[in-house]
Amino acid sequence: MAPKFKDGDVVLAFSGKWVSWAHTAIAYAAFLSALIVGVSLHYHKIVENEYYGYPEEWFPSVSATIGDRYPERSFFMIFIAITSGPRFALVTLWYLLTARPNTTLPKFVFFMGIFRTLTCGGWTYVTSTDDHDWHDIFMISYLVATLPWTLGCLALSPNNAKAVKFRKYLASAFFGTLVPLIYFFIQHKVHKVPGAYTTYAFFEWALILFDVAFDAVTALDFETFELVVKDVKGSSKGQKKMVSDAVLEKEKEKQAGQVFGQKFSWPEAIDAAADVYNGFVFWSILTSLGVLVWYFPLWHMGISGYEVMVMSTVSPFLLGIPPLRSLVIKNLRVCHFLSLAGLLAYQVTGPANRLFTVGFAVWMSCLSWAATWYSEAGQPGRLESKISAWTTGLIASSVVKFAWQTSNPIWPISHAANGGWNGVGLILAILAVMRSTRKAPVAGSELAIQGRKEGSSILAGFGVAGLFFGLHSLLSDSSTMILWVWEGYPVRGPISAPHGAYTIAAMGAGLTLGLFNEDIARSWTFYGAGCVGAAMLTLYSNWTGYYGALILTIYLMAASVPLISSAARKSPAQSFSVGFLIYNFLVLFHVWVVAYAFVPGGPLVREHTDWVMTTMMLLIGCGVFTSVSSTPAAQKKRVNAYLNSRKQRSYYLYVLGFLQLMSVSIAYLRFPTYDYVPYHKDDKILTAGIWTIHFSLDNDMWSSEYRMRDVIKELEIDVIGLLESDLQRIIMGNRDTTQFLAEDLGMYVDYGPGPNKHTWGCALLSKFPIVNSTHHLLPSPVGELAPAIEATLDVYGEMVDVFVFHSGQEEDPEDRRLQTEYLSKLMGASPRPSILLSYLVTKPLEGNYNTYVSDISGMHDIDPSDWDRWCEYILYKGLKRTAYARVSRSTITDTEIQVGKFLIGEKENSDADVRNARINEDQVPEGMRFPQMFRGDGVRGHRYHVFDEPRYYA
């Protein structure tokens, strides 16, 4: 017979708060028992890490404590298993307490609570030793779910002032602890600071304490429950309005309440996701155009004529013709579908035809988006949605490139063989266009109610030009500005992973600011802050420069809302076509500052990135001027329209929140492990190589990083210099091949002089720790700047200097003479064993060669008998060389790979003339030989050539 609740006929009854206390006590017991047992039995082992042990490190991390050692691991697992019962009960009671009719948030928070509980079991019972990947997946999922669970609990808290206060304190402490936690982890992992891991461990334990304590606060709320289950206050029935509901009603007068205080609608959420994906496709197609254009002057070594395709963006001028404008607006779905030709371009094998296909796609895409904004300008709410979709699409593009190490899997330079997801991207794009173009644009009669007299269309176009260029050149990849401020080792600033997530977070914060406070976003004060950020990024390096980058990021994303809104309410033929036209010249301008030797009038803008940045901000200032000059009546009308359509914002913010969580997860997964091992550690062999990679575009216009990775791995290269490696410009897709190679091959990486240093780039990848590195720009009074890296490596405990250098062009002999003297003195000043991996532009035994190989530098040629060289050379001193080989490039680039082997710990060869010291391969130990797979015809077009075999030396 059922209990008689009203009569109190209950067999067992206890307060719901004991569920919270049981959960708290058992959870703490799990961690603390493991800590006590671990310290008692295995203290020195659990405080030891990969770099230091006791006494430098004297307190164990959570992972070391609850990891694989018996019996502490068993203590932890047993108590965590017991914790699961109270945990599921706690999440359920919280849902019963907060559930209200016609609200979705409590259900979402309940799901997050269950999900966190399950993933906690995942990383607890699948250790990193059992399966490292699944352990990380469960751990990341748990951490990602913590944010919505915490914020959801704060949002749903009943009117219990004490509980709300404790939740705010503990949530702030939890998220605030993440900052020093990450800082000290980087100090340990990157800088290898003694004791940093102990400090990190304290913050890690603090996170555990705060996490469990946050859920312990539910004891103050669960006093309203008596189990089995009796609601003594009626708070959970949903019949009476809770105090928190009354507060929410007041909040509905505020913007946040108008955004989140509505019933969730899946169709509208799908609409928002489809719009954002369309924005992602726009940015994917636009950012791919420059890469395809760049292919042609790259192979022509000068102006090719194909550069005219950058003008594909000016198509909005067609909207100045009334019949065409009407036709486009009535057929936006068709126009968007035609723009998807850019996603099909990967099926076009001929480089020229592929470029024309993408050029057509960019033409249609720019026309479609300009017409979309123009057609929706009469309804500010719908216009805001389209701007939100477009800007969130840029963030999605940056997140995807963050996940793919700066490549985009739906670019036309990608296909299945190099990691492309072109087919999937196309199918999703088709579905997105079908979904997002269901709603017809406003009628033609409504287009007249758009305040066309609000400022100048031309000035609005200037603002659009500066804005689009800033977004494209600086924010289409999360690592671009990080590489602007990179100055080498030791690390003194941000690194691409994990700090790319900071850039993405700043983008999200800026967009949110622009949506919720457009008055600030369009203000002159905020514009001044953006100018300060631009100046800091341009003038400073390391963290100071990056702080400026984050300020500029927030400004650009926030300003995109008022500037595009302003342009949409004016003549589209003037605002958007003028904007894209000037944007195109900025794109060329920011390439000419490096490529001045190949373009008419190039020397006038030589090395003037500061001019580019100044021009960009001045143009944005023009847009701000015309936006601020809008009539007060028109602004008031738009504000009233926004207040009636706030609900749609929530779905874009949900997508934005999802993207932020993805970026944090990617940053965690991509955090450098720094546990790299050379290929022949036991033999103490260092294999060094030099390769000019031609900007990671192969002969057939495919991205070449996968093929490069394969041959570098198969040649077992420990240290390699890469030349023509700076891809962080619009015309090169804002890429960074070294990120993919370093992470996939397990190597340290030094990018070399950054994109704002006006070179074609050089990079160093090393299996050995880079102790210190310095970037040099060598004398170049006439021609292009010559970049160099001077790095000190810890090679099997011995310090070895490695120089990576790209000399000037053949047309500039004075530059090359000055560069030769500079670099030779630089190498000669090194007291350590040294290797030069270089592009020298000289014949063996002639001219500048005799300065590089001289008493000034102290360097020797790895094989002076190799007469068939012109560009690439490997020189050395203070090391015993054992082998040298040249490997054909296949179709990856236009330059071969040269590789040399050195035996560490042995004295330098006594005979400097290696022609008299050559020996047969069978006299060389197996571990010192080059791979056999490249003999004869080799593999995939790579083979030993010139000598048809490696050379070995005594």
Beta strands, then each sheet from edge to edge (+ up, - down):
strand 1: 14-15
strand 2: 225-227
strand 3: 230-231
strand 4: 685-692
strand 5: 719-723
strand 6: 748-750
strand 7: 762-766
strand 8: 770-778
strand 9: 786-795
strand 10: 798-806
strand 11: 834-839
strand 12: 860-861
strand 13: 872-877
strand 14: 880-887
strand 15: 897-903
strand 16: 918-919
strand 17: 951-953
sheet 1: 1+ 2- 3+
sheet 2: 6+ 7- 5+ 4+ 15- 14+ 17- 16+
sheet 3: 8+ 9- 10+ 11+ 13- 12+
end
